[in-house]
């Protein structure tokens, strides 16, 4: 509420005064931010107006921040969004002092985990459609191409075999 009820005075005004309550026959002064006096709910309409003003302020602040983030060169891909979601999840878990705290955040945490999973799935699907997704056969083909390039410069067959084996061991770990 904008002001406490005790702060409003029961002041009488003359008929036709611009600060007169809009209720027919009432000569009380209006509550600030309203067209009615305290007796006729002026404090509630002032409260509603203040609440609406704060909502509009937060909404415009949200839109401004959303535009800043969408124009930002720092956030360039879905990978960044996944990273942000994972950081939020980590922060929520780190704030938990015991299992009770963890149970209290389990609902929002579950929601964040589902959103992260959905975003990762969408990202993988998009990368696959765009040809940016490397499957195992493409990685093996890349390793073979790299070995062929190295073979042009390395003439020792044992060294070349060792490099090839190291490539395939590295691929096996992936």
Biotite code that builds the C-alpha atoms (Angstrom):
import biotite.structure as struc

atoms = struc.array([
    struc.Atom([0.000, 0.000, 0.000], chain_id="A", res_id=1, res_name="UNK", atom_name="CA", element="C"),
    struc.Atom([1.343, 3.491, -0.763], chain_id="A", res_id=2, res_name="UNK", atom_name="CA", element="C"),
    struc.Atom([0.633, 4.888, 2.738], chain_id="A", res_id=3, res_name="UNK", atom_name="CA", element="C"),
    struc.Atom([-0.628, 3.495, 5.989], chain_id="A", res_id=4, res_name="UNK", atom_name="CA", element="C"),
    struc.Atom([-4.341, 4.079, 6.674], chain_id="A", res_id=5, res_name="UNK", atom_name="CA", element="C"),
    struc.Atom([-3.486, 6.158, 9.765], chain_id="A", res_id=6, res_name="UNK", atom_name="CA", element="C"),
    struc.Atom([-1.674, 8.670, 7.548], chain_id="A", res_id=7, res_name="UNK", atom_name="CA", element="C"),
    struc.Atom([-4.893, 9.647, 5.736], chain_id="A", res_id=8, res_name="UNK", atom_name="CA", element="C"),
    struc.Atom([-6.836, 12.431, 7.382], chain_id="A", res_id=9, res_name="UNK", atom_name="CA", element="C"),
    struc.Atom([-10.597, 12.637, 7.423], chain_id="A", res_id=10, res_name="UNK", atom_name="CA", element="C"),
    struc.Atom([-10.601, 16.104, 5.960], chain_id="A", res_id=11, res_name="UNK", atom_name="CA", element="C"),
    struc.Atom([-13.835, 17.595, 4.700], chain_id="A", res_id=12, res_name="UNK", atom_name="CA", element="C"),
    struc.Atom([-13.803, 19.699, 1.535], chain_id="A", res_id=13, res_name="UNK", atom_name="CA", element="C"),
    struc.Atom([-16.359, 21.970, -0.081], chain_id="A", res_id=14, res_name="UNK", atom_name="CA", element="C"),
    struc.Atom([-18.726, 20.563, -2.686], chain_id="A", res_id=15, res_name="UNK", atom_name="CA", element="C"),
    struc.Atom([-17.097, 20.872, -6.131], chain_id="A", res_id=16, res_name="UNK", atom_name="CA", element="C"),
    struc.Atom([-13.525, 20.863, -4.794], chain_id="A", res_id=17, res_name="UNK", atom_name="CA", element="C"),
    struc.Atom([-11.197, 19.024, -7.235], chain_id="A", res_id=18, res_name="UNK", atom_name="CA", element="C"),
    struc.Atom([-9.968, 16.902, -4.292], chain_id="A", res_id=19, res_name="UNK", atom_name="CA", element="C"),
    struc.Atom([-13.525, 15.819, -3.323], chain_id="A", res_id=20, res_name="UNK", atom_name="CA", element="C"),
    struc.Atom([-14.333, 12.112, -3.218], chain_id="A", res_id=21, res_name="UNK", atom_name="CA", element="C"),
    struc.Atom([-16.153, 10.994, -6.383], chain_id="A", res_id=22, res_name="UNK", atom_name="CA", element="C"),
    struc.Atom([-18.768, 9.087, -4.397], chain_id="A", res_id=23, res_name="UNK", atom_name="CA", element="C"),
    struc.Atom([-22.021, 11.090, -4.683], chain_id="A", res_id=24, res_name="UNK", atom_name="CA", element="C"),
    struc.Atom([-22.740, 13.092, -1.549], chain_id="A", res_id=25, res_name="UNK", atom_name="CA", element="C"),
    struc.Atom([-19.307, 12.482, 0.064], chain_id="A", res_id=26, res_name="UNK", atom_name="CA", element="C"),
    struc.Atom([-17.340, 15.586, 1.069], chain_id="A", res_id=27, res_name="UNK", atom_name="CA", element="C"),
    struc.Atom([-14.158, 13.787, 2.234], chain_id="A", res_id=28, res_name="UNK", atom_name="CA", element="C"),
    struc.Atom([-10.788, 14.515, 0.643], chain_id="A", res_id=29, res_name="UNK", atom_name="CA", element="C"),
    struc.Atom([-9.487, 11.922, -1.823], chain_id="A", res_id=30, res_name="UNK", atom_name="CA", element="C"),
    struc.Atom([-6.587, 9.628, -1.075], chain_id="A", res_id=31, res_name="UNK", atom_name="CA", element="C"),
    struc.Atom([-3.434, 10.536, -2.998], chain_id="A", res_id=32, res_name="UNK", atom_name="CA", element="C"),
    struc.Atom([-3.370, 8.645, -6.302], chain_id="A", res_id=33, res_name="UNK", atom_name="CA", element="C"),
    struc.Atom([-7.116, 7.913, -6.197], chain_id="A", res_id=34, res_name="UNK", atom_name="CA", element="C"),
    struc.Atom([-10.438, 9.593, -6.918], chain_id="A", res_id=35, res_name="UNK", atom_name="CA", element="C"),
    struc.Atom([-12.052, 8.281, -3.711], chain_id="A", res_id=36, res_name="UNK", atom_name="CA", element="C"),
    struc.Atom([-11.647, 8.956, -0.009], chain_id="A", res_id=37, res_name="UNK", atom_name="CA", element="C"),
    struc.Atom([-10.515, 6.500, 2.620], chain_id="A", res_id=38, res_name="UNK", atom_name="CA", element="C"),
    struc.Atom([-14.101, 5.525, 3.504], chain_id="A", res_id=39, res_name="UNK", atom_name="CA", element="C"),
    struc.Atom([-14.890, 4.616, -0.098], chain_id="A", res_id=40, res_name="UNK", atom_name="CA", element="C"),
    struc.Atom([-11.813, 2.512, -0.880], chain_id="A", res_id=41, res_name="UNK", atom_name="CA", element="C"),
    struc.Atom([-9.458, 5.209, -2.097], chain_id="A", res_id=42, res_name="UNK", atom_name="CA", element="C"),
    struc.Atom([-6.506, 3.551, -0.427], chain_id="A", res_id=43, res_name="UNK", atom_name="CA", element="C"),
    struc.Atom([-7.144, 0.343, -2.385], chain_id="A", res_id=44, res_name="UNK", atom_name="CA", element="C"),
    struc.Atom([-7.313, 2.050, -5.760], chain_id="A", res_id=45, res_name="UNK", atom_name="CA", element="C"),
    struc.Atom([-4.105, 3.949, -4.900], chain_id="A", res_id=46, res_name="UNK", atom_name="CA", element="C"),
    struc.Atom([-2.525, 0.627, -3.938], chain_id="A", res_id=47, res_name="UNK", atom_name="CA", element="C"),
    struc.Atom([-3.678, -0.944, -7.229], chain_id="A", res_id=48, res_name="UNK", atom_name="CA", element="C"),
    struc.Atom([-2.305, 2.028, -9.197], chain_id="A", res_id=49, res_name="UNK", atom_name="CA", element="C"),
    struc.Atom([1.060, 1.705, -7.432], chain_id="A", res_id=50, res_name="UNK", atom_name="CA", element="C"),
    struc.Atom([1.112, -2.030, -8.079], chain_id="A", res_id=51, res_name="UNK", atom_name="CA", element="C"),
    struc.Atom([0.360, -1.454, -11.777], chain_id="A", res_id=52, res_name="UNK", atom_name="CA", element="C"),
    struc.Atom([3.062, 1.208, -11.972], chain_id="A", res_id=53, res_name="UNK", atom_name="CA", element="C"),
    struc.Atom([5.619, -1.193, -10.455], chain_id="A", res_id=54, res_name="UNK", atom_name="CA", element="C"),
    struc.Atom([4.532, -3.980, -12.806], chain_id="A", res_id=55, res_name="UNK", atom_name="CA", element="C"),
    struc.Atom([4.966, -1.695, -15.822], chain_id="A", res_id=56, res_name="UNK", atom_name="CA", element="C"),
    struc.Atom([8.359, -0.571, -14.509], chain_id="A", res_id=57, res_name="UNK", atom_name="CA", element="C"),
    struc.Atom([9.551, -4.175, -14.103], chain_id="A", res_id=58, res_name="UNK", atom_name="CA", element="C"),
    struc.Atom([8.180, -5.087, -17.532], chain_id="A", res_id=59, res_name="UNK", atom_name="CA", element="C"),
    struc.Atom([9.985, -2.204, -19.240], chain_id="A", res_id=60, res_name="UNK", atom_name="CA", element="C"),
    struc.Atom([13.163, -3.089, -17.331], chain_id="A", res_id=61, res_name="UNK", atom_name="CA", element="C"),
    struc.Atom([12.799, -6.725, -18.489], chain_id="A", res_id=62, res_name="UNK", atom_name="CA", element="C"),
    struc.Atom([12.308, -5.651, -22.123], chain_id="A", res_id=63, res_name="UNK", atom_name="CA", element="C"),
    struc.Atom([15.362, -3.398, -21.958], chain_id="A", res_id=64, res_name="UNK", atom_name="CA", element="C"),
    struc.Atom([17.524, -6.203, -20.535], chain_id="A", res_id=65, res_name="UNK", atom_name="CA", element="C"),
    struc.Atom([16.184, -8.709, -23.084], chain_id="A", res_id=66, res_name="UNK", atom_name="CA", element="C"),
    struc.Atom([17.116, -6.315, -25.895], chain_id="A", res_id=67, res_name="UNK", atom_name="CA", element="C"),
    struc.Atom([20.584, -5.842, -24.405], chain_id="A", res_id=68, res_name="UNK", atom_name="CA", element="C"),
    struc.Atom([21.127, -9.591, -24.283], chain_id="A", res_id=69, res_name="UNK", atom_name="CA", element="C"),
    struc.Atom([19.786, -10.195, -27.781], chain_id="A", res_id=70, res_name="UNK", atom_name="CA", element="C"),
    struc.Atom([22.079, -7.494, -29.200], chain_id="A", res_id=71, res_name="UNK", atom_name="CA", element="C"),
    struc.Atom([25.069, -8.670, -27.204], chain_id="A", res_id=72, res_name="UNK", atom_name="CA", element="C"),
    struc.Atom([28.038, -10.073, -29.077], chain_id="A", res_id=73, res_name="UNK", atom_name="CA", element="C"),
    struc.Atom([28.960, -11.942, -25.900], chain_id="A", res_id=74, res_name="UNK", atom_name="CA", element="C"),
    struc.Atom([26.010, -14.352, -26.113], chain_id="A", res_id=75, res_name="UNK", atom_name="CA", element="C"),
    struc.Atom([26.300, -15.840, -29.551], chain_id="A", res_id=76, res_name="UNK", atom_name="CA", element="C"),
    struc.Atom([24.989, -19.359, -29.412], chain_id="A", res_id=77, res_name="UNK", atom_name="CA", element="C"),
    struc.Atom([22.775, -21.874, -27.705], chain_id="A", res_id=78, res_name="UNK", atom_name="CA", element="C"),
    struc.Atom([25.887, -23.248, -26.014], chain_id="A", res_id=79, res_name="UNK", atom_name="CA", element="C"),
    struc.Atom([26.099, -20.005, -24.038], chain_id="A", res_id=80, res_name="UNK", atom_name="CA", element="C"),
    struc.Atom([22.460, -20.392, -22.994], chain_id="A", res_id=81, res_name="UNK", atom_name="CA", element="C"),
    struc.Atom([23.126, -23.957, -21.829], chain_id="A", res_id=82, res_name="UNK", atom_name="CA", element="C"),
    struc.Atom([26.123, -22.693, -19.868], chain_id="A", res_id=83, res_name="UNK", atom_name="CA", element="C"),
    struc.Atom([23.984, -20.031, -18.188], chain_id="A", res_id=84, res_name="UNK", atom_name="CA", element="C"),
    struc.Atom([21.329, -22.587, -17.222], chain_id="A", res_id=85, res_name="UNK", atom_name="CA", element="C"),
    struc.Atom([23.996, -24.909, -15.802], chain_id="A", res_id=86, res_name="UNK", atom_name="CA", element="C"),
    struc.Atom([25.456, -22.044, -13.756], chain_id="A", res_id=87, res_name="UNK", atom_name="CA", element="C"),
    struc.Atom([22.008, -21.262, -12.323], chain_id="A", res_id=88, res_name="UNK", atom_name="CA", element="C"),
    struc.Atom([21.512, -24.944, -11.425], chain_id="A", res_id=89, res_name="UNK", atom_name="CA", element="C"),
    struc.Atom([24.927, -25.035, -9.767], chain_id="A", res_id=90, res_name="UNK", atom_name="CA", element="C"),
    struc.Atom([24.173, -21.874, -7.755], chain_id="A", res_id=91, res_name="UNK", atom_name="CA", element="C"),
    struc.Atom([20.841, -23.281, -6.547], chain_id="A", res_id=92, res_name="UNK", atom_name="CA", element="C"),
    struc.Atom([22.540, -26.486, -5.401], chain_id="A", res_id=93, res_name="UNK", atom_name="CA", element="C"),
    struc.Atom([25.434, -24.626, -3.761], chain_id="A", res_id=94, res_name="UNK", atom_name="CA", element="C"),
    struc.Atom([23.005, -22.523, -1.698], chain_id="A", res_id=95, res_name="UNK", atom_name="CA", element="C"),
    struc.Atom([21.542, -25.670, -0.115], chain_id="A", res_id=96, res_name="UNK", atom_name="CA", element="C"),
    struc.Atom([22.882, -26.239, 3.400], chain_id="A", res_id=97, res_name="UNK", atom_name="CA", element="C"),
    struc.Atom([21.138, -29.559, 4.033], chain_id="A", res_id=98, res_name="UNK", atom_name="CA", element="C"),
    struc.Atom([18.668, -32.022, 2.516], chain_id="A", res_id=99, res_name="UNK", atom_name="CA", element="C"),
    struc.Atom([15.716, -29.882, 3.624], chain_id="A", res_id=100, res_name="UNK", atom_name="CA", element="C"),
    struc.Atom([17.012, -26.961, 1.552], chain_id="A", res_id=101, res_name="UNK", atom_name="CA", element="C"),
    struc.Atom([17.537, -29.322, -1.370], chain_id="A", res_id=102, res_name="UNK", atom_name="CA", element="C"),
    struc.Atom([13.960, -30.577, -1.080], chain_id="A", res_id=103, res_name="UNK", atom_name="CA", element="C"),
    struc.Atom([12.685, -26.993, -1.025], chain_id="A", res_id=104, res_name="UNK", atom_name="CA", element="C"),
    struc.Atom([14.420, -26.139, -4.316], chain_id="A", res_id=105, res_name="UNK", atom_name="CA", element="C"),
    struc.Atom([13.733, -29.494, -5.951], chain_id="A", res_id=106, res_name="UNK", atom_name="CA", element="C"),
    struc.Atom([10.721, -28.167, -7.906], chain_id="A", res_id=107, res_name="UNK", atom_name="CA", element="C"),
    struc.Atom([12.474, -25.173, -9.498], chain_id="A", res_id=108, res_name="UNK", atom_name="CA", element="C"),
    struc.Atom([15.640, -27.270, -9.887], chain_id="A", res_id=109, res_name="UNK", atom_name="CA", element="C"),
    struc.Atom([13.717, -29.992, -11.706], chain_id="A", res_id=110, res_name="UNK", atom_name="CA", element="C"),
    struc.Atom([12.205, -27.368, -13.992], chain_id="A", res_id=111, res_name="UNK", atom_name="CA", element="C"),
    struc.Atom([15.662, -25.947, -14.800], chain_id="A", res_id=112, res_name="UNK", atom_name="CA", element="C"),
    struc.Atom([17.017, -29.443, -15.492], chain_id="A", res_id=113, res_name="UNK", atom_name="CA", element="C"),
    struc.Atom([14.160, -30.191, -17.891], chain_id="A", res_id=114, res_name="UNK", atom_name="CA", element="C"),
    struc.Atom([14.701, -26.871, -19.675], chain_id="A", res_id=115, res_name="UNK", atom_name="CA", element="C"),
    struc.Atom([18.418, -27.575, -19.963], chain_id="A", res_id=116, res_name="UNK", atom_name="CA", element="C"),
    struc.Atom([17.747, -31.039, -21.394], chain_id="A", res_id=117, res_name="UNK", atom_name="CA", element="C"),
    struc.Atom([15.285, -29.600, -23.903], chain_id="A", res_id=118, res_name="UNK", atom_name="CA", element="C"),
    struc.Atom([17.729, -26.865, -24.938], chain_id="A", res_id=119, res_name="UNK", atom_name="CA", element="C"),
    struc.Atom([20.596, -29.368, -25.350], chain_id="A", res_id=120, res_name="UNK", atom_name="CA", element="C"),
    struc.Atom([18.383, -31.643, -27.470], chain_id="A", res_id=121, res_name="UNK", atom_name="CA", element="C"),
    struc.Atom([17.318, -28.706, -29.651], chain_id="A", res_id=122, res_name="UNK", atom_name="CA", element="C"),
    struc.Atom([20.911, -27.543, -29.967], chain_id="A", res_id=123, res_name="UNK", atom_name="CA", element="C"),
    struc.Atom([22.124, -31.006, -31.050], chain_id="A", res_id=124, res_name="UNK", atom_name="CA", element="C"),
    struc.Atom([19.295, -31.312, -33.570], chain_id="A", res_id=125, res_name="UNK", atom_name="CA", element="C"),
    struc.Atom([20.073, -27.874, -34.990], chain_id="A", res_id=126, res_name="UNK", atom_name="CA", element="C"),
    struc.Atom([23.808, -28.535, -35.190], chain_id="A", res_id=127, res_name="UNK", atom_name="CA", element="C"),
    struc.Atom([23.145, -31.849, -36.910], chain_id="A", res_id=128, res_name="UNK", atom_name="CA", element="C"),
    struc.Atom([20.896, -30.204, -39.515], chain_id="A", res_id=129, res_name="UNK", atom_name="CA", element="C"),
    struc.Atom([23.500, -27.512, -40.131], chain_id="A", res_id=130, res_name="UNK", atom_name="CA", element="C"),
    struc.Atom([26.254, -30.079, -40.593], chain_id="A", res_id=131, res_name="UNK", atom_name="CA", element="C"),
    struc.Atom([28.117, -28.871, -37.521], chain_id="A", res_id=132, res_name="UNK", atom_name="CA", element="C"),
    struc.Atom([27.730, -32.130, -35.666], chain_id="A", res_id=133, res_name="UNK", atom_name="CA", element="C"),
    struc.Atom([30.724, -34.477, -35.943], chain_id="A", res_id=134, res_name="UNK", atom_name="CA", element="C"),
    struc.Atom([29.831, -38.123, -35.720], chain_id="A", res_id=135, res_name="UNK", atom_name="CA", element="C"),
    struc.Atom([32.432, -40.842, -35.126], chain_id="A", res_id=136, res_name="UNK", atom_name="CA", element="C"),
    struc.Atom([32.943, -41.635, -38.811], chain_id="A", res_id=137, res_name="UNK", atom_name="CA", element="C"),
    struc.Atom([33.702, -37.972, -39.569], chain_id="A", res_id=138, res_name="UNK", atom_name="CA", element="C"),
    struc.Atom([36.181, -37.830, -36.708], chain_id="A", res_id=139, res_name="UNK", atom_name="CA", element="C"),
    struc.Atom([37.965, -40.974, -37.971], chain_id="A", res_id=140, res_name="UNK", atom_name="CA", element="C"),
    struc.Atom([38.040, -39.473, -41.466], chain_id="A", res_id=141, res_name="UNK", atom_name="CA", element="C"),
    struc.Atom([39.532, -36.259, -40.028], chain_id="A", res_id=142, res_name="UNK", atom_name="CA", element="C"),
    struc.Atom([42.210, -38.270, -38.198], chain_id="A", res_id=143, res_name="UNK", atom_name="CA", element="C"),
    struc.Atom([43.113, -40.121, -41.417], chain_id="A", res_id=144, res_name="UNK", atom_name="CA", element="C"),
    struc.Atom([43.376, -36.807, -43.292], chain_id="A", res_id=145, res_name="UNK", atom_name="CA", element="C"),
    struc.Atom([45.648, -35.398, -40.582], chain_id="A", res_id=146, res_name="UNK", atom_name="CA", element="C"),
    struc.Atom([47.863, -38.478, -40.718], chain_id="A", res_id=147, res_name="UNK", atom_name="CA", element="C"),
    struc.Atom([48.120, -38.104, -44.511], chain_id="A", res_id=148, res_name="UNK", atom_name="CA", element="C"),
    struc.Atom([49.167, -34.450, -44.087], chain_id="A", res_id=149, res_name="UNK", atom_name="CA", element="C"),
    struc.Atom([51.755, -35.408, -41.480], chain_id="A", res_id=150, res_name="UNK", atom_name="CA", element="C"),
    struc.Atom([53.003, -38.239, -43.728], chain_id="A", res_id=151, res_name="UNK", atom_name="CA", element="C"),
    struc.Atom([54.041, -35.654, -46.322], chain_id="A", res_id=152, res_name="UNK", atom_name="CA", element="C"),
    struc.Atom([56.526, -34.182, -43.856], chain_id="A", res_id=153, res_name="UNK", atom_name="CA", element="C"),
    struc.Atom([57.505, -37.142, -41.675], chain_id="A", res_id=154, res_name="UNK", atom_name="CA", element="C"),
    struc.Atom([59.540, -39.688, -43.615], chain_id="A", res_id=155, res_name="UNK", atom_name="CA", element="C"),
    struc.Atom([60.275, -42.128, -40.801], chain_id="A", res_id=156, res_name="UNK", atom_name="CA", element="C"),
    struc.Atom([57.646, -44.948, -40.971], chain_id="A", res_id=157, res_name="UNK", atom_name="CA", element="C"),
    struc.Atom([57.953, -45.828, -37.246], chain_id="A", res_id=158, res_name="UNK", atom_name="CA", element="C"),
    struc.Atom([57.274, -42.201, -36.236], chain_id="A", res_id=159, res_name="UNK", atom_name="CA", element="C"),
    struc.Atom([54.323, -42.069, -38.626], chain_id="A", res_id=160, res_name="UNK", atom_name="CA", element="C"),
    struc.Atom([52.885, -45.300, -37.186], chain_id="A", res_id=161, res_name="UNK", atom_name="CA", element="C"),
    struc.Atom([53.313, -43.954, -33.623], chain_id="A", res_id=162, res_name="UNK", atom_name="CA", element="C"),
    struc.Atom([51.481, -40.737, -34.555], chain_id="A", res_id=163, res_name="UNK", atom_name="CA", element="C"),
    struc.Atom([48.663, -42.771, -36.153], chain_id="A", res_id=164, res_name="UNK", atom_name="CA", element="C"),
    struc.Atom([48.346, -45.009, -33.078], chain_id="A", res_id=165, res_name="UNK", atom_name="CA", element="C"),
    struc.Atom([48.243, -41.973, -30.792], chain_id="A", res_id=166, res_name="UNK", atom_name="CA", element="C"),
    struc.Atom([45.457, -40.451, -32.918], chain_id="A", res_id=167, res_name="UNK", atom_name="CA", element="C"),
    struc.Atom([43.361, -43.617, -32.708], chain_id="A", res_id=168, res_name="UNK", atom_name="CA", element="C"),
    struc.Atom([43.977, -43.950, -28.936], chain_id="A", res_id=169, res_name="UNK", atom_name="CA", element="C"),
    struc.Atom([42.796, -40.369, -28.498], chain_id="A", res_id=170, res_name="UNK", atom_name="CA", element="C"),
    struc.Atom([39.708, -41.108, -30.606], chain_id="A", res_id=171, res_name="UNK", atom_name="CA", element="C"),
    struc.Atom([38.959, -44.209, -28.559], chain_id="A", res_id=172, res_name="UNK", atom_name="CA", element="C"),
    struc.Atom([38.910, -42.067, -25.397], chain_id="A", res_id=173, res_name="UNK", atom_name="CA", element="C"),
    struc.Atom([36.343, -39.761, -26.989], chain_id="A", res_id=174, res_name="UNK", atom_name="CA", element="C"),
])
